[in-house]
Amino acid sequence: MELFTARVCPYAHRTRLALLEKGLGFEHIEVDFKNKTERFLSVSPYGKVPALFHDGQTIYESAIINEYLDEVFPDPPLMPEGPVLRAKARIWNHYCNEYFTPDLYAVIRNRDRAKHGELAGQVAERLRFVEREAFGVLSGDGPYWFGDRISLTDLAWYPYFERLPAWTHWRDISIPEDCPRLIAWAEAMAGRSSVQSVANEADYYIERFRDRAGERMAA
């Protein structure tokens, strides 16, 4: 099994965590985007990471790879039981990709101070929505999205929270204080051995987003 990945990429981060949570051995191949190899492009026709080569087949796109891994290697399971909760997991993964992530990156790309408050407020509301509609409904007494057992939804969201110190530094954005379950979830995730084994320091992300952010802005 080969995983083509990039240290900075949150999507690749998701799949590294899935492989580690599954306890699967794999060859980690770091991609240089300025010098994409023919081998990489043969596995990832989109030229993006992550991309997986397994049993002679190429699988790409993080959500698809992670569900593939959960089907092929079902123990331990990383999707909740039953069609309803599985649908909920996919809904929350979609929300992360289509709503939360674009808003988060819009804040870091924005250079207009007049727009910063509105953009930052939108991110805060996204996080409050998660607090209310995910952790307030699905988690019960457990620390994770669907209770006591970690899922692909936790792995889909967590990479952005490891990177959140860069948003705090450059844009004064953090998890709102009125989101205690979300704060506790981020702490629980940060404590997992899979997360710790591939974690980067906050300074790495702060420096990585320097050019994109330009200058610091406060709400």
Beta strands, then each sheet from edge to edge (+ up, - down):
strand 1: 2-5
strand 2: 27-30
strand 3: 51-54
strand 4: 57-60
sheet 1: 2+ 1+ 3- 4+
end
